Amino acid sequence: MDVPSGVRRAAESLDDVPAYVYDLAGLARHAAAVRAALAGTELCYAVKANPDPEVLRALAPYADGFEVSSGGEFEHVRALLPDARLSFGGPGKTGAELALTPSAHRWHVESPAELRRLRGPADVLLRVNLDVPVTGAALAMGGGATPFGMDPDGVAECLALLGRPTPADAASGGLSERLPGGRGALRLRGVHAHLASGLAAPDLLTLAEAVLAYGRSLGLREFNLGGGMAVSYTRPEERFDWAAYGAGLRALARPGETLRVEPGRALTAYCGWYLTTVLDVKRVHGERFAVLSGGTHHLRTPVTKGHDQPFAVLPRSEDGEHGPVTLVGRLCTPKDVFSRRVPAALAVGDVVAFAMAGAYAWNISHHDFLMHPKPEFHYLR
């Protein structure tokens, strides 16, 4: 595995305190290429993937906006990038979060009850959960009974509250309900959908076509198609086909429509490296283990996704024994595992550089378990 020279330099001075290294220059190049491939489609970054301030600043020149899913993320991004366009999504919004509506560029409504609690002014997208086939996904967020978004009945209830006719209303000539006084400043702009994660471009385009057809049936012209672009941890060299996806979206779009996507992992995963030293190499019942100075309290990704985290060994000696080895952290749980029975030559003191640690890594990990030191952070510019 090719390790950037800046990551190797950071490893040279690494002690037993692990470190994250973010390749911001590489991230900027990747974001620029994605931006070019998606010409004609708005690009927003899903902050939940990695809210690191330097990562957000590196992405800002290439993003049309940022998607946040909590009041904490909202305030974090607003403080860093005061002029950024923010879309507010996520289920279970609190009263304090709902009060932020005037400051958001778009508000993703999850239910009729949430819509009733909103106070304008706000530009609203209705999050839809369509009953469409979702196959081959790493994680299904829709396409059936999940707590995310609304089925057509929920959407119809929201349309009635907003005073917008549904196809059924148009046939019957009436609307069943209106929002109480003070809600007229809620402006319906379109629909939002995030039905699955981990899909290739053709599968995402199939879902996009379904969302566009549904939104158009409601007379809407703005469509947030979410994220979900595939990232392979078992074959890191395989990348999502942004060119095919962008071309497909341009072919699906109609004049006067706005299409928007919200990738997270597929933008930042490749820019991050997690460096940790080998503290011990031992055999237990014939199986070899390398115990590292870090752990899944810093990099929880392999546990949450159930894969072997790709890595490279940066040796500090020639004493490493080669053979199958399981890389583990130093937490008091057998689940603290990065990779199982992988071929490697390792010795005490060597550095293990875990790749693809730029998304859903440090920010989703249980940092305070056992109260080990936090990692250092380094940035390559």
Buried (B, 14 or more C-beta within 10 A) or exposed (E): EEBBEBBBEBBEEBEEBBBBBBBBBBBBEBBEBBBEBBEEBBBBBBBBBBBBEBBBEBBBEBBBBBBBBBBEBBEBBBEBBEEBBBBBBBBEBEEEBBBBBEEBBBBBBBBBEBBBBBEBEBBBBBBBBBEBEBEEBBEBBBBEEEEBBBBBEBBBBBBBBBBBBBEEBEEEEEBEBEBEEEBEBBEBBBBBBBBBBBBBBEBBBBBBBBBBEBBBEBEBBBBBBBBBBBBBBEEBEEBBBBBBBBBBBEEBBEEEBBBBBBBBBBBBBBBBBBBBBBBEBEEEEEEBBBBBBBBBBBBBBBBEBEBBBBBBBBBBEEEBEEEEBBBBBBBEBEEBBBBBEBEBBBBBBBBBBBBBBBBBBBBBBEBEBEEBEBBBEBBBE
